[in-house]
Amino acid sequence: MGDFRTRPPQLRPGRALAHTTGASGSESPHRSDSRPPQTPRGGRPADPDGRLGTTPPVPGRPTSFFWLLLALPALLFAVITWQVAADGPLLRLDERLSRALVHPDRFSELLADLGNVQVAVPVLVVVLVYVAWRGRARGTDRWWPAPLAAAVLMALVPALIVPVKELIARGGTPAVPPGTGYYPSGHTATAMIAYGASTLVLLPWLRTSYARRGAVAVCVLVVACVSFGLVRRGYHWPLDVVASWCLGTVLLASLRLFLGRFRSESAPQPK
C-alpha cells in the first residue's frame, strides 16, 4: 500500500537518500565529497506539464533531416546531369515517358506560364515587401535578413542554371523548335524559388497552423502545376524538370536553415 504520510521521508541509518546533493560518509555511496553534481536536476528547464525534463533542441540548429534535404537532392542532381551529359540509359526512359505525356494544349501552356519570370518574380517581390513592412512595423532590429536572403536566392537561379544549360546543351522535345539549352528547366527552378522562398519568409507571420499548412500546400500545388504544364506542353523533358526540383530543394533547404537563425527575432512566435 502507498505511504500517506504528509511529512517528508526521513533519512534512516544505513539507508542512502538517492538525490542528496554532496552527501558524504560511508552511509551515502553516491558522492564522496561536497561538490555539486555535474547535471543538477534543478538546472534543467521544466517540461510542458511543469515537471523537470531535458533541454529541448536549440531553435535554428540544423538537424539530420535538413542535412538530408541538402545531400540527397544534390546527389540525385549530379547523377541526372551525368546521365544527360553521357547520353546514358536513363535518357531512353526519359524520352519514352515524354512521348507518353506530351499533348500540347492551351491549358498546359497556361500552367507552364506560371513559371515565367514575369509572373513568379512579382509574386516574390510583393511577399518580400509585405514581410519587410511587417518587420519594421513590429520594431524588430533584424527585419531585413529574411527578405534579403530570399532576394539573393532568387538572383542566384540564373547564375546557377545558365552555365549548366550551356555546358550540357541538351536538345528539346519534338514539340519545340530545334535548339539546345533545355537542361535543367529554368521555369521549374524559377517557380520553386519564387513561390518556395515566398512561402518560407511568410510562414512566421501566419498565426494559425491551418494558414501555414495552406500556404505550403498552395506552393507545392503551383510548382506541381508548372512542372506538369512544362512536360505536357512539351517545353521540357521530364528529367529537365526533376533536375530543377533537386536543385530547388537544395536552395530552399539552405534558405530554411538560414532563416531559422533569425526567426525568434524577426517574427512573432507561432501560436
Contacts in CASP RR format, 6 or more apart in sequence:
PFRMAT RR
TARGET T0000
AUTHOR 0000-0000-0000
METHOD contacts of the structure
MODEL  1
MGDFRTRPPQLRPGRALAHTTGASGSESPHRSDSRPPQTPRGGRPADPDG
RLGTTPPVPGRPTSFFWLLLALPALLFAVITWQVAADGPLLRLDERLSRA
LVHPDRFSELLADLGNVQVAVPVLVVVLVYVAWRGRARGTDRWWPAPLAA
AVLMALVPALIVPVKELIARGGTPAVPPGTGYYPSGHTATAMIAYGASTL
VLLPWLRTSYARRGAVAVCVLVVACVSFGLVRRGYHWPLDVVASWCLGTV
LLASLRLFLGRFRSESAPQPK
9 17 0 8 1.000
11 17 0 8 1.000
11 20 0 8 1.000
13 27 0 8 1.000
14 27 0 8 1.000
15 27 0 8 1.000
16 23 0 8 1.000
16 27 0 8 1.000
16 28 0 8 1.000
16 29 0 8 1.000
16 30 0 8 1.000
17 23 0 8 1.000
17 28 0 8 1.000
18 30 0 8 1.000
19 41 0 8 1.000
20 28 0 8 1.000
20 30 0 8 1.000
21 31 0 8 1.000
21 36 0 8 1.000
21 37 0 8 1.000
21 40 0 8 1.000
22 30 0 8 1.000
22 31 0 8 1.000
22 33 0 8 1.000
22 34 0 8 1.000
22 35 0 8 1.000
22 36 0 8 1.000
22 37 0 8 1.000
23 30 0 8 1.000
23 31 0 8 1.000
24 31 0 8 1.000
24 32 0 8 1.000
24 33 0 8 1.000
24 34 0 8 1.000
25 32 0 8 1.000
31 37 0 8 1.000
41 52 0 8 1.000
42 52 0 8 1.000
44 52 0 8 1.000
44 53 0 8 1.000
44 54 0 8 1.000
44 55 0 8 1.000
45 52 0 8 1.000
45 53 0 8 1.000
45 55 0 8 1.000
45 56 0 8 1.000
46 52 0 8 1.000
46 53 0 8 1.000
47 53 0 8 1.000
57 63 0 8 1.000
59 260 0 8 1.000
59 263 0 8 1.000
59 264 0 8 1.000
60 257 0 8 1.000
60 260 0 8 1.000
60 261 0 8 1.000
60 263 0 8 1.000
62 257 0 8 1.000
66 253 0 8 1.000
66 256 0 8 1.000
66 257 0 8 1.000
69 249 0 8 1.000
69 250 0 8 1.000
69 253 0 8 1.000
70 250 0 8 1.000
70 253 0 8 1.000
70 254 0 8 1.000
73 245 0 8 1.000
73 246 0 8 1.000
73 247 0 8 1.000
73 248 0 8 1.000
73 249 0 8 1.000
73 250 0 8 1.000
73 253 0 8 1.000
74 246 0 8 1.000
74 250 0 8 1.000
76 242 0 8 1.000
76 246 0 8 1.000
77 243 0 8 1.000
77 246 0 8 1.000
77 247 0 8 1.000
77 250 0 8 1.000
80 90 0 8 1.000
80 239 0 8 1.000
80 242 0 8 1.000
80 243 0 8 1.000
80 246 0 8 1.000
81 164 0 8 1.000
81 168 0 8 1.000
81 183 0 8 1.000
81 243 0 8 1.000
83 89 0 8 1.000
83 90 0 8 1.000
83 91 0 8 1.000
83 239 0 8 1.000
84 90 0 8 1.000
84 91 0 8 1.000
84 168 0 8 1.000
84 170 0 8 1.000
84 183 0 8 1.000
84 239 0 8 1.000
84 243 0 8 1.000
85 167 0 8 1.000
85 168 0 8 1.000
90 239 0 8 1.000
91 239 0 8 1.000
94 237 0 8 1.000
94 238 0 8 1.000
94 239 0 8 1.000
95 237 0 8 1.000
97 238 0 8 1.000
98 173 0 8 1.000
98 231 0 8 1.000
98 234 0 8 1.000
98 237 0 8 1.000
98 238 0 8 1.000
101 231 0 8 1.000
101 232 0 8 1.000
101 238 0 8 1.000
102 173 0 8 1.000
102 174 0 8 1.000
102 175 0 8 1.000
102 231 0 8 1.000
102 232 0 8 1.000
102 233 0 8 1.000
102 234 0 8 1.000
103 232 0 8 1.000
104 175 0 8 1.000
104 232 0 8 1.000
104 233 0 8 1.000
104 234 0 8 1.000
105 232 0 8 1.000
105 233 0 8 1.000
108 228 0 8 1.000
108 229 0 8 1.000
108 232 0 8 1.000
108 233 0 8 1.000
109 229 0 8 1.000
109 233 0 8 1.000
111 225 0 8 1.000
111 226 0 8 1.000
111 228 0 8 1.000
111 229 0 8 1.000
111 230 0 8 1.000
111 232 0 8 1.000
111 233 0 8 1.000
112 187 0 8 1.000
112 226 0 8 1.000
112 229 0 8 1.000
112 230 0 8 1.000
112 233 0 8 1.000
112 235 0 8 1.000
113 119 0 8 1.000
114 120 0 8 1.000
114 191 0 8 1.000
114 222 0 8 1.000
114 225 0 8 1.000
114 226 0 8 1.000
115 187 0 8 1.000
115 188 0 8 1.000
115 190 0 8 1.000
115 191 0 8 1.000
115 194 0 8 1.000
115 226 0 8 1.000
116 187 0 8 1.000
116 190 0 8 1.000
117 190 0 8 1.000
120 190 0 8 1.000
120 191 0 8 1.000
120 194 0 8 1.000
120 195 0 8 1.000
121 154 0 8 1.000
121 190 0 8 1.000
121 194 0 8 1.000
123 194 0 8 1.000
123 195 0 8 1.000
123 198 0 8 1.000
124 150 0 8 1.000
124 151 0 8 1.000
124 154 0 8 1.000
124 193 0 8 1.000
124 194 0 8 1.000
124 195 0 8 1.000
124 197 0 8 1.000
124 198 0 8 1.000
127 198 0 8 1.000
127 201 0 8 1.000
127 202 0 8 1.000
128 147 0 8 1.000
128 150 0 8 1.000
128 151 0 8 1.000
128 198 0 8 1.000
128 201 0 8 1.000
129 147 0 8 1.000
130 202 0 8 1.000
131 146 0 8 1.000
131 147 0 8 1.000
131 201 0 8 1.000
131 202 0 8 1.000
131 205 0 8 1.000
132 143 0 8 1.000
132 144 0 8 1.000
132 147 0 8 1.000
134 143 0 8 1.000
134 205 0 8 1.000
134 267 0 8 1.000
135 143 0 8 1.000
135 266 0 8 1.000
135 267 0 8 1.000
136 143 0 8 1.000
138 267 0 8 1.000
138 268 0 8 1.000
140 265 0 8 1.000
140 266 0 8 1.000
140 267 0 8 1.000
141 265 0 8 1.000
142 262 0 8 1.000
142 265 0 8 1.000
142 266 0 8 1.000
143 266 0 8 1.000
145 258 0 8 1.000
145 259 0 8 1.000
145 262 0 8 1.000
145 266 0 8 1.000
146 201 0 8 1.000
146 259 0 8 1.000
146 262 0 8 1.000
146 266 0 8 1.000
146 267 0 8 1.000
147 201 0 8 1.000
149 255 0 8 1.000
149 258 0 8 1.000
149 259 0 8 1.000
150 197 0 8 1.000
150 198 0 8 1.000
150 200 0 8 1.000
150 201 0 8 1.000
150 255 0 8 1.000
153 193 0 8 1.000
153 197 0 8 1.000
153 251 0 8 1.000
153 254 0 8 1.000
153 255 0 8 1.000
154 193 0 8 1.000
154 194 0 8 1.000
154 197 0 8 1.000
156 251 0 8 1.000
157 186 0 8 1.000
157 189 0 8 1.000
157 190 0 8 1.000
157 193 0 8 1.000
157 251 0 8 1.000
160 189 0 8 1.000
160 247 0 8 1.000
161 184 0 8 1.000
161 186 0 8 1.000
161 189 0 8 1.000
161 244 0 8 1.000
161 247 0 8 1.000
164 183 0 8 1.000
164 184 0 8 1.000
165 180 0 8 1.000
165 181 0 8 1.000
165 182 0 8 1.000
165 183 0 8 1.000
165 184 0 8 1.000
165 186 0 8 1.000
166 181 0 8 1.000
168 181 0 8 1.000
168 183 0 8 1.000
169 180 0 8 1.000
169 181 0 8 1.000
170 180 0 8 1.000
170 181 0 8 1.000
170 182 0 8 1.000
170 183 0 8 1.000
170 237 0 8 1.000
170 240 0 8 1.000
171 178 0 8 1.000
171 179 0 8 1.000
171 180 0 8 1.000
171 181 0 8 1.000
171 182 0 8 1.000
171 183 0 8 1.000
172 178 0 8 1.000
172 179 0 8 1.000
172 180 0 8 1.000
172 181 0 8 1.000
172 182 0 8 1.000
172 236 0 8 1.000
172 237 0 8 1.000
173 182 0 8 1.000
173 234 0 8 1.000
173 235 0 8 1.000
173 236 0 8 1.000
173 237 0 8 1.000
175 233 0 8 1.000
175 234 0 8 1.000
175 235 0 8 1.000
176 182 0 8 1.000
176 234 0 8 1.000
176 235 0 8 1.000
182 236 0 8 1.000
182 237 0 8 1.000
182 240 0 8 1.000
183 237 0 8 1.000
183 239 0 8 1.000
183 240 0 8 1.000
183 243 0 8 1.000
184 240 0 8 1.000
184 241 0 8 1.000
184 243 0 8 1.000
184 244 0 8 1.000
184 247 0 8 1.000
185 227 0 8 1.000
185 230 0 8 1.000
185 235 0 8 1.000
185 236 0 8 1.000
185 240 0 8 1.000
185 241 0 8 1.000
185 243 0 8 1.000
185 244 0 8 1.000
186 244 0 8 1.000
187 226 0 8 1.000
187 230 0 8 1.000
187 235 0 8 1.000
187 236 0 8 1.000
188 223 0 8 1.000
188 226 0 8 1.000
188 227 0 8 1.000
188 230 0 8 1.000
188 236 0 8 1.000
188 240 0 8 1.000
188 241 0 8 1.000
188 244 0 8 1.000
188 245 0 8 1.000
189 244 0 8 1.000
189 247 0 8 1.000
189 248 0 8 1.000
191 222 0 8 1.000
191 223 0 8 1.000
191 226 0 8 1.000
191 227 0 8 1.000
192 223 0 8 1.000
192 244 0 8 1.000
192 245 0 8 1.000
192 248 0 8 1.000
192 249 0 8 1.000
192 251 0 8 1.000
192 252 0 8 1.000
193 248 0 8 1.000
193 251 0 8 1.000
193 252 0 8 1.000
195 219 0 8 1.000
195 222 0 8 1.000
195 223 0 8 1.000
196 219 0 8 1.000
196 223 0 8 1.000
196 252 0 8 1.000
197 252 0 8 1.000
197 255 0 8 1.000
198 219 0 8 1.000
199 215 0 8 1.000
199 216 0 8 1.000
199 218 0 8 1.000
199 219 0 8 1.000
200 252 0 8 1.000
200 255 0 8 1.000
200 256 0 8 1.000
200 259 0 8 1.000
201 259 0 8 1.000
202 215 0 8 1.000
203 212 0 8 1.000
203 215 0 8 1.000
203 216 0 8 1.000
204 263 0 8 1.000
204 266 0 8 1.000
204 267 0 8 1.000
204 268 0 8 1.000
204 270 0 8 1.000
205 267 0 8 1.000
205 268 0 8 1.000
206 212 0 8 1.000
206 215 0 8 1.000
206 270 0 8 1.000
207 268 0 8 1.000
207 270 0 8 1.000
207 271 0 8 1.000
208 271 0 8 1.000
209 270 0 8 1.000
212 270 0 8 1.000
227 241 0 8 1.000
227 245 0 8 1.000
229 235 0 8 1.000
230 236 0 8 1.000
230 240 0 8 1.000
230 241 0 8 1.000
231 237 0 8 1.000
231 238 0 8 1.000
231 241 0 8 1.000
END
